[in-house]
Amino acid sequence: TNKRVLVPIYNQPLADDLALRIIEVAFPEHEVVGIDCNALIKQHGSLHCVTMQFPKNTLNL
């Protein structure tokens, strides 16, 4: 694993900070990274939608 936990945040400072702290307690050996997902919500998605797996050989990097 990459030792990172991505957490959606929504420009609600109190709720976002609380969520990040809870995740940090749950994953003490990981880096917790808040990702602003406001634009994704407006498009009827969120962090999960943009971090799903791609089948092998579908990306030419």
N, CA, C and O atoms as CSV, one atom per row, in Angstrom:
chain,resi,resn,atom,element,x,y,z
A,1,THR,N,N,0.839,-1.192,0.000
A,1,THR,CA,C,0.000,0.000,0.000
A,1,THR,C,C,0.874,1.241,0.000
A,1,THR,O,O,2.074,1.173,0.264
A,2,ASN,N,N,0.262,2.364,-0.296
A,2,ASN,CA,C,1.033,3.604,-0.338
A,2,ASN,C,C,0.991,4.380,0.968
A,2,ASN,O,O,1.568,5.463,1.061
A,3,LYS,N,N,0.321,3.845,1.974
A,3,LYS,CA,C,0.262,4.469,3.304
A,3,LYS,C,C,-0.420,5.833,3.299
A,3,LYS,O,O,-0.113,6.683,4.136
A,4,ARG,N,N,-1.353,6.050,2.352
A,4,ARG,CA,C,-2.141,7.280,2.334
A,4,ARG,C,C,-3.615,6.925,2.371
A,4,ARG,O,O,-4.045,5.920,1.805
A,5,VAL,N,N,-4.380,7.769,3.046
A,5,VAL,CA,C,-5.835,7.640,3.058
A,5,VAL,C,C,-6.389,8.950,2.517
A,5,VAL,O,O,-6.161,10.015,3.092
A,6,LEU,N,N,-7.118,8.867,1.408
A,6,LEU,CA,C,-7.738,10.050,0.818
A,6,LEU,C,C,-9.130,10.206,1.403
A,6,LEU,O,O,-9.909,9.254,1.435
A,7,VAL,N,N,-9.439,11.413,1.867
A,7,VAL,CA,C,-10.712,11.682,2.534
A,7,VAL,C,C,-11.396,12.846,1.822
A,7,VAL,O,O,-10.801,13.914,1.680
A,8,PRO,N,N,-12.640,12.656,1.372
A,8,PRO,CA,C,-13.338,13.778,0.743
A,8,PRO,C,C,-13.674,14.853,1.772
A,8,PRO,O,O,-14.127,14.552,2.876
A,9,ILE,N,N,-13.447,16.102,1.397
A,9,ILE,CA,C,-13.859,17.221,2.242
A,9,ILE,C,C,-14.715,18.159,1.398
A,9,ILE,O,O,-14.621,18.157,0.170
A,10,TYR,N,N,-15.554,18.966,2.060
A,10,TYR,CA,C,-16.597,19.710,1.352
A,10,TYR,C,C,-16.709,21.164,1.788
A,10,TYR,O,O,-17.813,21.707,1.827
A,11,ASN,N,N,-15.587,21.808,2.119
A,11,ASN,CA,C,-15.580,23.217,2.505
A,11,ASN,C,C,-16.509,23.501,3.686
A,11,ASN,O,O,-17.173,24.536,3.739
A,12,GLN,N,N,-16.538,22.571,4.617
A,12,GLN,CA,C,-17.262,22.733,5.878
A,12,GLN,C,C,-16.224,22.512,6.979
A,12,GLN,O,O,-16.085,21.400,7.489
A,13,PRO,N,N,-15.499,23.569,7.344
A,13,PRO,CA,C,-14.310,23.419,8.195
A,13,PRO,C,C,-14.494,22.574,9.450
A,13,PRO,O,O,-13.657,21.716,9.729
A,14,LEU,N,N,-15.544,22.785,10.203
A,14,LEU,CA,C,-15.710,22.006,11.442
A,14,LEU,C,C,-15.917,20.529,11.143
A,14,LEU,O,O,-15.275,19.673,11.753
A,15,ALA,N,N,-16.808,20.228,10.211
A,15,ALA,CA,C,-17.082,18.829,9.862
A,15,ALA,C,C,-15.878,18.186,9.186
A,15,ALA,O,O,-15.537,17.040,9.479
A,16,ASP,N,N,-15.231,18.922,8.283
A,16,ASP,CA,C,-14.065,18.380,7.589
A,16,ASP,C,C,-12.939,18.076,8.572
A,16,ASP,O,O,-12.334,17.006,8.508
A,17,ASP,N,N,-12.654,19.005,9.479
A,17,ASP,CA,C,-11.594,18.785,10.468
A,17,ASP,C,C,-11.899,17.592,11.369
A,17,ASP,O,O,-11.012,16.794,11.672
A,18,LEU,N,N,-13.144,17.474,11.790
A,18,LEU,CA,C,-13.534,16.339,12.627
A,18,LEU,C,C,-13.358,15.029,11.871
A,18,LEU,O,O,-12.820,14.064,12.413
A,19,ALA,N,N,-13.808,14.994,10.627
A,19,ALA,CA,C,-13.672,13.774,9.822
A,19,ALA,C,C,-12.203,13.402,9.651
A,19,ALA,O,O,-11.838,12.235,9.787
A,20,LEU,N,N,-11.369,14.379,9.356
A,20,LEU,CA,C,-9.942,14.100,9.178
A,20,LEU,C,C,-9.312,13.578,10.463
A,20,LEU,O,O,-8.495,12.658,10.420
A,21,ARG,N,N,-9.680,14.151,11.602
A,21,ARG,CA,C,-9.135,13.677,12.891
A,21,ARG,C,C,-9.572,12.244,13.179
A,21,ARG,O,O,-8.774,11.437,13.656
A,22,ILE,N,N,-10.827,11.924,12.896
A,22,ILE,CA,C,-11.322,10.561,13.125
A,22,ILE,C,C,-10.555,9.571,12.260
A,22,ILE,O,O,-10.156,8.508,12.734
A,23,ILE,N,N,-10.348,9.914,11.000
A,23,ILE,CA,C,-9.614,9.027,10.092
A,23,ILE,C,C,-8.157,8.894,10.543
A,23,ILE,O,O,-7.585,7.807,10.462
A,24,GLU,N,N,-7.555,9.982,11.013
A,24,GLU,CA,C,-6.176,9.909,11.513
A,24,GLU,C,C,-6.056,8.956,12.695
A,24,GLU,O,O,-5.063,8.239,12.813
A,25,VAL,N,N,-7.055,8.940,13.569
A,25,VAL,CA,C,-7.050,8.011,14.706
A,25,VAL,C,C,-7.209,6.575,14.208
A,25,VAL,O,O,-6.564,5.659,14.720
A,26,ALA,N,N,-8.065,6.385,13.214
A,26,ALA,CA,C,-8.317,5.039,12.691
A,26,ALA,C,C,-7.128,4.489,11.902
A,26,ALA,O,O,-6.933,3.275,11.839
A,27,PHE,N,N,-6.332,5.378,11.300
A,27,PHE,CA,C,-5.186,4.968,10.480
A,27,PHE,C,C,-3.927,5.694,10.956
A,27,PHE,O,O,-3.406,6.550,10.241
A,28,PRO,N,N,-3.431,5.366,12.148
A,28,PRO,CA,C,-2.328,6.133,12.738
A,28,PRO,C,C,-1.010,6.051,11.972
A,28,PRO,O,O,-0.167,6.937,12.117
A,29,GLU,N,N,-0.814,5.033,11.177
A,29,GLU,CA,C,0.452,4.891,10.453
A,29,GLU,C,C,0.344,5.340,9.003
A,29,GLU,O,O,1.225,5.050,8.193
A,30,HIS,N,N,-0.723,6.039,8.678
A,30,HIS,CA,C,-0.940,6.504,7.312
A,30,HIS,C,C,-0.971,8.026,7.263
A,30,HIS,O,O,-1.274,8.685,8.257
A,31,GLU,N,N,-0.658,8.568,6.109
A,31,GLU,CA,C,-0.831,9.997,5.863
A,31,GLU,C,C,-2.279,10.208,5.426
A,31,GLU,O,O,-2.725,9.591,4.459
A,32,VAL,N,N,-3.004,11.055,6.111
A,32,VAL,CA,C,-4.397,11.351,5.778
A,32,VAL,C,C,-4.412,12.635,4.955
A,32,VAL,O,O,-3.903,13.671,5.383
A,33,VAL,N,N,-5.012,12.546,3.759
A,33,VAL,CA,C,-5.027,13.672,2.830
A,33,VAL,C,C,-6.470,14.054,2.536
A,33,VAL,O,O,-7.237,13.239,2.025
A,34,GLY,N,N,-6.840,15.283,2.856
A,34,GLY,CA,C,-8.170,15.784,2.529
A,34,GLY,C,C,-8.211,16.256,1.089
A,34,GLY,O,O,-7.332,16.996,0.646
A,35,ILE,N,N,-9.230,15.831,0.359
A,35,ILE,CA,C,-9.395,16.200,-1.047
A,35,ILE,C,C,-10.707,16.960,-1.195
A,35,ILE,O,O,-11.771,16.433,-0.869
A,36,ASP,N,N,-10.637,18.203,-1.687
A,36,ASP,CA,C,-11.841,19.011,-1.899
A,36,ASP,C,C,-12.684,18.362,-2.995
A,36,ASP,O,O,-12.239,18.245,-4.137
A,37,CYS,N,N,-13.889,17.944,-2.649
A,37,CYS,CA,C,-14.755,17.223,-3.585
A,37,CYS,C,C,-16.001,18.012,-3.973
A,37,CYS,O,O,-16.949,17.434,-4.504
A,38,ASN,N,N,-16.019,19.305,-3.723
A,38,ASN,CA,C,-17.191,20.104,-4.063
A,38,ASN,C,C,-17.527,20.043,-5.552
A,38,ASN,O,O,-18.695,19.893,-5.910
A,39,ALA,N,N,-16.533,20.157,-6.416
A,39,ALA,CA,C,-16.796,20.103,-7.859
A,39,ALA,C,C,-17.322,18.736,-8.270
A,39,ALA,O,O,-18.174,18.636,-9.153
A,40,LEU,N,N,-16.818,17.679,-7.633
A,40,LEU,CA,C,-17.274,16.332,-7.977
A,40,LEU,C,C,-18.726,16.115,-7.575
A,40,LEU,O,O,-19.477,15.471,-8.307
A,41,ILE,N,N,-19.131,16.641,-6.431
A,41,ILE,CA,C,-20.513,16.497,-5.974
A,41,ILE,C,C,-21.464,17.166,-6.956
A,41,ILE,O,O,-22.546,16.644,-7.225
A,42,LYS,N,N,-21.069,18.316,-7.492
A,42,LYS,CA,C,-21.911,19.020,-8.467
A,42,LYS,C,C,-22.098,18.202,-9.735
A,42,LYS,O,O,-23.050,18.419,-10.483
A,43,GLN,N,N,-21.191,17.262,-9.978
A,43,GLN,CA,C,-21.279,16.396,-11.150
A,43,GLN,C,C,-21.822,15.013,-10.775
A,43,GLN,O,O,-21.671,14.053,-11.530
A,44,HIS,N,N,-22.452,14.925,-9.609
A,44,HIS,CA,C,-23.103,13.699,-9.120
A,44,HIS,C,C,-22.110,12.565,-8.870
A,44,HIS,O,O,-22.415,11.399,-9.122
A,45,GLY,N,N,-20.928,12.911,-8.377
A,45,GLY,CA,C,-19.933,11.910,-8.023
A,45,GLY,C,C,-19.218,12.347,-6.759
A,45,GLY,O,O,-19.639,13.295,-6.096
A,46,SER,N,N,-18.153,11.664,-6.429
A,46,SER,CA,C,-17.299,12.076,-5.321
A,46,SER,C,C,-15.962,11.373,-5.466
A,46,SER,O,O,-15.629,10.871,-6.540
A,47,LEU,N,N,-15.215,11.338,-4.410
A,47,LEU,CA,C,-13.851,10.826,-4.457
A,47,LEU,C,C,-13.789,9.385,-4.958
A,47,LEU,O,O,-12.903,9.037,-5.739
A,48,HIS,N,N,-14.707,8.561,-4.521
A,48,HIS,CA,C,-14.718,7.164,-4.952
A,48,HIS,C,C,-14.795,7.053,-6.471
A,48,HIS,O,O,-14.122,6.215,-7.071
A,49,CYS,N,N,-15.609,7.893,-7.087
A,49,CYS,CA,C,-15.821,7.825,-8.536
A,49,CYS,C,C,-14.545,8.110,-9.327
A,49,CYS,O,O,-14.333,7.521,-10.387
A,50,VAL,N,N,-13.701,9.000,-8.827
A,50,VAL,CA,C,-12.493,9.354,-9.571
A,50,VAL,C,C,-11.264,8.560,-9.143
A,50,VAL,O,O,-10.173,8.781,-9.668
A,51,THR,N,N,-11.426,7.649,-8.204
A,51,THR,CA,C,-10.289,6.834,-7.767
A,51,THR,C,C,-10.515,5.348,-8.008
A,51,THR,O,O,-9.784,4.510,-7.481
A,52,MET,N,N,-11.516,5.029,-8.795
A,52,MET,CA,C,-11.781,3.617,-9.087
A,52,MET,C,C,-10.668,3.049,-9.966
A,52,MET,O,O,-9.902,3.797,-10.574
A,53,GLN,N,N,-10.589,1.750,-10.025
A,53,GLN,CA,C,-9.544,1.073,-10.772
A,53,GLN,C,C,-9.796,1.190,-12.278
A,53,GLN,O,O,-10.935,1.255,-12.741
A,54,PHE,N,N,-8.695,1.213,-13.014
A,54,PHE,CA,C,-8.742,1.134,-14.466
A,54,PHE,C,C,-8.253,-0.252,-14.859
A,54,PHE,O,O,-7.255,-0.724,-14.314
A,55,PRO,N,N,-8.937,-0.923,-15.801
A,55,PRO,CA,C,-8.457,-2.230,-16.243
A,55,PRO,C,C,-7.055,-2.114,-16.856
A,55,PRO,O,O,-6.683,-1.072,-17.395
A,56,LYS,N,N,-6.304,-3.185,-16.761
A,56,LYS,CA,C,-4.946,-3.215,-17.286
A,56,LYS,C,C,-4.939,-2.830,-18.767
A,56,LYS,O,O,-5.817,-3.235,-19.528
A,57,ASN,N,N,-3.948,-2.053,-19.157
A,57,ASN,CA,C,-3.715,-1.626,-20.539
A,57,ASN,C,C,-4.748,-0.647,-21.083
A,57,ASN,O,O,-4.857,-0.499,-22.300
A,58,THR,N,N,-5.507,0.025,-20.226
A,58,THR,CA,C,-6.455,1.022,-20.730
A,58,THR,C,C,-5.855,2.420,-20.744
A,58,THR,O,O,-6.398,3.317,-21.388
A,59,LEU,N,N,-4.748,2.616,-20.049
A,59,LEU,CA,C,-4.078,3.915,-20.037
A,59,LEU,C,C,-2.707,3.779,-20.677
A,59,LEU,O,O,-1.950,2.861,-20.363
A,60,ASN,N,N,-2.403,4.688,-21.560
A,60,ASN,CA,C,-1.068,4.721,-22.159
A,60,ASN,C,C,-0.280,5.823,-21.484
A,60,ASN,O,O,-0.388,6.992,-21.853
A,61,LEU,N,N,0.515,5.448,-20.492
A,61,LEU,CA,C,1.298,6.441,-19.751
A,61,LEU,C,C,2.745,6.395,-20.161
A,61,LEU,O,O,3.558,7.161,-19.642
